[in-house]
Amino acid sequence: MTNASRRMLRVSACALLIAAAGGASATEGYFLEGVSPREKAIGGAGTADSRDALTIANNPAGLASVGHQMTIGLSAFSPRREYTGATFFVAPGTVKSDQNWFAVPSFGYSMPIDATSGWGVAVYGNGGMNTNYKVLANPNCGGAPGVFCGGPKTGVNLNQAFVSVGYAKSFGNLSVGVAPVLAIQMFKAYGLGAFDNPLFSAFPGSVTDNGNSISAGGGLRAGLQYRVSDTFRVGLSGATPMWMGKFDKYKGLFAGAGSFDIPGNITLGVAWDVLPTFTVMLDYKHIFYSGVKAIANSSLNPALFGSANGPGFGWKDVSVIALGAEWRATRDLTLRAGYSHNTNPVRARDVMLNILAPGVVTDHFSAGLSYALTPNARIEVAAVYVPRHSVSGREMIPFFGPGGPIKISMSQFEGTVGLTYKFGAPAPVVAKY
């Protein structure tokens, strides 16, 4: 192993640990709308138009063309979560979640093998959920503390991080890429003591307040890009589910004794160079939350938590439309903007349990720029604004039926800075920048 390879391995390992320990997120359900600073700025589009090393996290086919470069990014992510209710069991009033800022890092490196192929490595966070409801007395349970009468603070924290090594090769106008993915996730829950008993759980003692539980696993991402003409391209990318080990400390909470795989997804995109310096991109993505019982099972399932078909969050699959535009205004300055809309995964019937995971936002407005600091290095900046969206329903209480009304809400802001460095001699000055 060369010294350069050892350094790259150390950087990847450190970045994976940082990503796994970083903050959780929630946008398209609980997936991020984009990974690289560029992808965030263009609304998560770009499956047919790869321009940086983090293409491996979106469409690994781009590794055949992006060249020798490195991209690093750091996002400050701020989700604002709350619920409002006039309830029978859940703590009433408007209750906001604390801990509103998280750091989400990303790292990508790509290198050509020859004129038609390349490889790369990426480390990034691309999913998770966090809620942390403050200490409060709950008059619905005789003044006992907590949203669900189960402890002073109530919430969950799910972090997911990925490391991927990919390869791509072009065959004329067609590029094909594949990238095995290693995933690690951490989860903890607290304040759910009301459900930690044989009446509600198949595994009492493994429901709440057990600290962090870690699981590892993996899957595969693959993709292709096809150049239809000099100005029009199509892309297709998909990921299998990430088949994960179980959260053993929380086998009494998640269906299947702690089983919690990461859903698969598929994306189809197009890119059109309206001008040599102006590109428009449109993507459609589908995330298969229905393939994971702990996420998809209804919270009303008539079974014990942790059992084979136990209650979950009741999430539907999510479909996403992303539109992005990039104007390479000068050789030094690139301007970007985007918008994406995704369907809401949470049904009204499941709002009570989704107080813990209110991933209900649907619209993302983004913008950003890239500016050359040197002929080889560019600073990348992106900002994403997600307006508040809400879902209303009623609390559903086992053995008692419907309770009072509940509304769960979320809004978000994300700011990202990054650096892209292209190794070797600077590219010659051409119209397409």
C-alpha positions in Angstrom: 0.0 0.0 0.0 1.4 3.4 -1.0 1.8 6.3 1.4 -0.9 8.2 -0.5 -3.3 5.2 -0.1 -2.6 5.0 3.6 -3.3 8.7 4.0 -6.6 8.3 2.1 -7.6 5.4 4.2 -6.9 7.3 7.4 -8.8 10.3 6.2 -11.8 8.1 5.2 -11.8 6.3 8.6 -11.7 9.6 10.5 -14.4 11.2 8.3 -16.7 8.1 8.8 -16.4 8.4 12.6 -17.1 12.1 12.5 -20.1 11.6 10.2 -21.5 8.9 12.4 -21.1 11.0 15.6 -22.5 14.1 14.0 -26.0 15.5 14.0 -29.1 13.8 12.6 -31.1 15.2 9.8 -34.5 15.1 8.2 -35.6 16.3 4.8 -36.9 13.8 2.3 -38.4 11.7 5.1 -35.1 11.3 6.9 -32.7 11.4 3.9 -30.7 14.5 3.0 -31.7 16.3 -0.2 -28.1 16.3 -1.4 -24.6 15.3 -0.3 -22.0 17.6 -1.9 -22.1 21.4 -1.6 -23.0 21.6 -5.3 -25.8 19.1 -5.1 -27.3 20.9 -2.1 -27.2 24.2 -4.0 -29.1 22.7 -7.0 -31.9 21.2 -5.0 -30.5 17.7 -5.0 -30.5 17.3 -8.8 -27.5 16.3 -10.9 -27.9 12.5 -11.5 -27.2 13.1 -15.2 -24.5 15.9 -14.6 -21.6 14.9 -12.5 -18.9 17.5 -11.7 -17.3 16.6 -8.4 -15.9 13.6 -6.5 -19.0 13.2 -4.4 -20.9 12.0 -7.5 -20.2 8.5 -5.9 -22.9 9.3 -3.4 -25.5 10.1 -6.1 -24.5 8.4 -9.4 -21.1 6.5 -9.4 -21.2 6.5 -13.2 -19.8 10.1 -13.0 -16.5 8.7 -11.7 -15.6 8.0 -15.4 -15.5 11.7 -16.2 -14.9 13.9 -13.1 -11.2 13.5 -13.2 -8.7 13.8 -10.3 -10.1 15.9 -7.5 -11.2 16.1 -3.9 -14.3 17.7 -2.4 -14.9 18.3 1.3 -17.9 19.9 2.9 -19.3 20.8 6.2 -23.0 21.7 6.8 -24.6 23.4 9.7 -28.1 21.9 9.8 -30.9 23.3 11.8 -34.3 21.5 12.0 -37.0 23.1 14.2 -39.4 20.4 15.5 -42.5 20.9 17.6 -45.9 19.5 18.3 -49.2 21.1 19.5 -51.9 19.2 21.2 -54.9 19.3 23.5 -54.5 15.7 24.6 -55.6 12.9 26.9 -52.2 11.2 27.4 -49.5 13.2 25.6 -48.3 16.3 27.4 -50.6 19.2 26.1 -49.7 22.6 24.7 -47.0 23.5 22.2 -43.8 21.7 22.9 -40.6 22.4 21.0 -37.6 20.1 20.6 -34.3 21.4 21.9 -30.9 20.8 20.2 -31.5 22.7 17.0 -28.0 22.7 15.3 -26.0 19.8 13.9 -22.8 19.5 11.9 -22.9 17.1 8.9 -19.5 16.5 7.1 -18.8 15.1 3.7 -15.7 14.0 1.8 -15.1 12.7 -1.7 -12.0 11.8 -3.7 -11.8 10.7 -7.4 -9.0 9.6 -9.6 -8.8 8.5 -13.3 -7.5 5.0 -14.0 -7.2 5.6 -17.7 -8.9 7.6 -20.5 -12.2 5.7 -20.0 -12.4 4.7 -16.3 -12.0 6.1 -12.8 -12.4 5.2 -9.2 -13.3 7.1 -6.0 -14.1 7.0 -2.3 -16.7 9.0 -0.4 -17.6 9.4 3.3 -20.8 11.2 4.2 -23.9 11.3 6.3 -27.2 11.0 4.5 -29.9 10.3 6.9 -31.1 10.4 10.5 -33.6 11.9 12.9 -33.4 13.7 16.2 -35.9 15.0 18.7 -35.1 16.2 22.2 -38.2 17.4 24.1 -37.5 19.4 27.2 -38.2 18.5 30.8 -41.8 19.2 31.5 -44.6 18.0 33.8 -47.4 16.2 32.2 -50.8 16.9 33.9 -52.4 14.0 32.0 -50.5 11.5 34.1 -50.7 13.1 37.5 -47.8 15.5 37.0 -45.3 12.7 36.0 -42.7 14.1 33.7 -42.2 13.8 30.0 -44.1 13.9 26.7 -45.3 10.3 27.2 -45.2 10.2 31.0 -42.0 8.2 30.8 -39.1 10.4 31.9 -37.9 14.0 32.3 -36.7 14.3 28.7 -38.2 12.6 25.7 -36.7 11.9 22.3 -34.7 9.8 19.9 -31.4 10.2 18.1 -30.6 8.3 14.9 -27.4 9.0 13.0 -26.3 7.3 9.8 -23.0 7.5 8.0 -21.7 5.8 4.8 -18.3 5.0 3.3 -18.3 4.0 -0.4 -15.6 3.0 -2.9 -16.7 3.1 -6.5 -15.5 2.3 -10.0 -16.9 3.6 -13.4 -16.1 3.0 -17.0 -17.3 4.7 -20.2 -18.2 2.9 -23.4 -18.5 5.6 -25.9 -21.5 7.8 -24.9 -22.4 5.4 -22.0 -20.8 5.4 -18.6 -21.6 2.8 -16.0 -20.6 2.8 -12.3 -20.9 0.7 -9.2 -20.1 1.5 -5.6 -20.4 -0.9 -2.7 -21.4 1.0 0.5 -20.5 0.3 4.1 -23.0 1.9 6.6 -22.9 2.5 10.3 -25.7 3.9 12.4 -26.3 4.8 16.0 -29.6 5.1 17.9 -30.8 5.9 21.3 -34.2 6.6 22.8 -35.2 8.1 26.1 -38.4 9.1 27.9 -40.5 6.1 26.6 -40.8 4.3 30.0 -44.6 4.2 29.7 -44.2 1.6 26.9 -41.4 -0.4 28.6 -43.5 -3.2 30.1 -45.0 -6.5 29.0 -48.3 -4.8 28.2 -46.7 -2.9 25.3 -43.3 -4.6 24.4 -42.2 -8.1 23.5 -38.8 -7.3 25.2 -39.3 -5.1 28.3 -36.0 -3.5 29.4 -35.0 -2.9 25.7 -37.3 0.0 24.9 -35.8 3.1 26.3 -32.9 4.8 28.1 -30.2 2.3 27.2 -27.7 4.7 25.7 -26.3 4.4 22.1 -26.8 1.2 20.2 -24.7 0.8 17.1 -25.3 -1.4 14.0 -23.3 -1.9 10.8 -24.1 -3.2 7.4 -24.0 -2.3 3.8 -25.4 -2.5 0.3 -24.7 -1.4 -3.2 -25.2 1.8 -5.3 -25.0 1.7 -9.1 -25.7 4.0 -12.0 -25.3 5.0 -15.6 -25.1 8.2 -17.6 -25.8 8.5 -21.3 -24.8 11.4 -23.5 -27.7 11.7 -26.0 -26.1 14.7 -27.7 -23.5 17.3 -27.1 -26.0 19.2 -25.0 -28.4 16.6 -23.5 -27.7 13.8 -21.0 -29.7 11.3 -19.0 -28.8 9.5 -15.8 -30.1 6.6 -13.7 -29.0 5.7 -10.2 -30.2 3.4 -7.6 -29.2 1.9 -4.2 -30.2 -1.4 -2.7 -31.4 -1.3 0.9 -28.6 -1.2 3.4 -28.9 -4.5 5.2 -28.0 -3.6 8.8 -27.4 -5.4 12.0 -30.0 -5.0 14.7 -30.2 -2.4 17.4 -30.0 -5.0 20.2 -30.4 -2.4 23.0 -33.8 -1.4 21.5 -35.1 -4.8 20.4 -38.2 -4.1 22.4 -39.0 -0.9 20.4 -38.4 -1.7 16.7 -40.3 -4.4 14.8 -38.3 -7.6 14.3 -36.4 -7.4 17.6 -34.5 -4.2 16.8 -34.3 -4.6 13.0 -33.7 -1.3 11.2 -32.4 -1.5 7.7 -31.9 1.7 5.6 -34.3 2.0 2.6 -33.3 1.6 -1.0 -33.9 4.3 -3.6 -33.9 5.0 -7.3 -33.3 8.2 -9.2 -33.8 9.2 -12.9 -32.4 12.5 -14.1 -31.8 14.6 -17.2 -29.4 17.5 -17.9 -29.6 20.1 -20.7 -26.9 22.6 -21.6 -29.2 25.4 -22.6 -26.0 27.4 -23.3 -22.4 26.2 -23.1 -22.2 27.9 -19.7 -25.8 27.3 -18.4 -27.1 23.8 -17.4 -30.6 22.9 -16.2 -31.2 19.6 -14.4 -34.3 17.7 -13.5 -34.4 14.5 -11.3 -37.1 12.2 -10.0 -36.3 10.1 -6.9 -38.3 7.4 -5.1 -37.3 6.3 -1.6 -38.7 2.9 -0.5 -39.5 3.4 3.2 -42.2 0.8 2.8 -39.5 -1.9 2.7 -38.5 -1.4 6.3 -41.0 -2.6 8.9 -39.7 -0.4 11.8 -40.4 2.6 9.6 -43.4 1.5 7.5 -45.6 -0.5 10.0 -48.5 1.5 11.3 -48.2 2.8 14.8 -51.7 1.2 15.3 -50.6 -2.4 14.5 -52.3 -4.7 17.1 -49.0 -6.3 18.2 -46.3 -5.7 20.8 -43.5 -3.3 20.1 -40.4 -5.3 19.0 -42.5 -8.3 17.7 -42.2 -9.5 14.1 -44.9 -7.2 12.9 -44.8 -4.7 15.8 -45.9 -1.0 15.5 -43.7 1.4 13.6 -43.9 5.0 12.4 -46.4 4.3 9.6 -44.3 6.1 6.9 -45.2 5.9 3.2 -42.7 5.8 0.3 -41.5 9.3 -0.6 -41.3 10.6 -4.2 -39.1 13.6 -5.0 -38.9 16.1 -7.9 -35.7 18.2 -8.0 -35.0 21.1 -10.4 -31.6 22.7 -10.5 -29.7 25.3 -12.6 -26.1 26.1 -12.8 -24.6 29.2 -14.6 -20.8 29.2 -15.0 -20.8 33.0 -15.2 -17.0 33.4 -15.5 -14.0 31.1 -15.3 -13.8 31.9 -11.6 -17.5 32.2 -10.6 -20.4 29.7 -10.8 -23.9 30.5 -9.6 -26.4 27.8 -8.6 -30.1 27.5 -7.6 -32.6 24.8 -7.0 -36.0 23.7 -5.8 -37.3 20.3 -4.8 -40.6 18.9 -3.6 -41.1 15.6 -1.9 -44.3 13.8 -0.7 -44.9 13.7 3.0 -44.4 10.2 4.5 -46.4 10.7 7.7 -50.1 9.8 7.8 -52.6 11.6 10.1 -53.4 8.4 11.9 -49.7 8.0 13.1 -49.0 11.6 14.4 -48.7 10.5 18.0 -45.7 8.3 17.6 -44.2 10.6 15.0 -43.8 13.3 17.7 -40.5 11.5 17.9 -39.8 11.7 14.2 -41.7 14.6 12.6 -40.2 14.2 9.1 -43.0 16.1 7.4 -41.3 18.8 5.4 -42.0 18.9 1.7 -40.4 21.9 0.0 -36.7 22.9 -0.3 -35.4 26.2 -1.8 -31.7 26.3 -2.4 -28.9 28.5 -3.8 -25.1 28.6 -3.8 -22.0 29.5 -5.6 -18.5 28.3 -6.4 -15.5 30.6 -6.6 -11.9 29.9 -7.7 -9.4 30.7 -5.0 -6.5 29.4 -7.2 -6.5 27.8 -10.6 -6.9 24.4 -8.8 -9.0 25.2 -5.7 -12.6 26.4 -5.4 -14.6 27.4 -2.4 -18.2 26.0 -2.5 -21.1 27.6 -0.6 -24.8 26.5 -0.4 -27.9 27.4 1.6 -31.2 25.5 1.8 -34.4 26.9 3.3 -37.3 24.5 4.1 -40.5 26.2 5.2 -42.7 24.9 8.0 -45.0 22.0 7.1 -47.4 20.3 9.5 -49.6 17.2 9.7 -52.6 17.0 12.1 -54.4 14.0 13.5 -55.4 12.5 16.8 -53.5 10.6 19.5 -54.4 6.9 19.5 -54.2 5.4 22.9 -54.1 1.5 23.3 -57.2 0.2 25.0 -58.9 3.7 25.0 -59.0 4.6 21.3 -58.8 8.2 19.9 -57.7 10.9 22.3 -57.1 14.6 21.7 -55.9 16.4 18.5 -52.1 16.6 17.8 -50.3 18.6 15.1 -46.6 17.9 14.4 -44.5 20.5 12.5 -41.0 21.0 11.2 -39.0 23.7 9.4 -35.3 23.7 8.5 -32.3 25.8 7.4 -29.0 24.4 6.2 -25.8 26.2 5.3 -22.8 24.5 3.7 -19.2 25.5 3.0 -16.8 23.3 1.1 -13.6 23.1 -0.9 -13.0 21.4 -4.2 -9.4 20.8 -5.3 -8.5 19.6 -8.8 -5.1 17.9 -9.0 -2.7 18.4 -11.8 -2.4 21.3 -14.3 -5.4 23.7 -14.5 -7.8 23.0 -17.3 -7.4 25.2 -20.4 -9.7 28.1 -20.9 -12.8 27.0 -22.8 -16.3 28.4 -23.3 -17.9 25.8 -21.0 -15.8 26.6 -18.0 
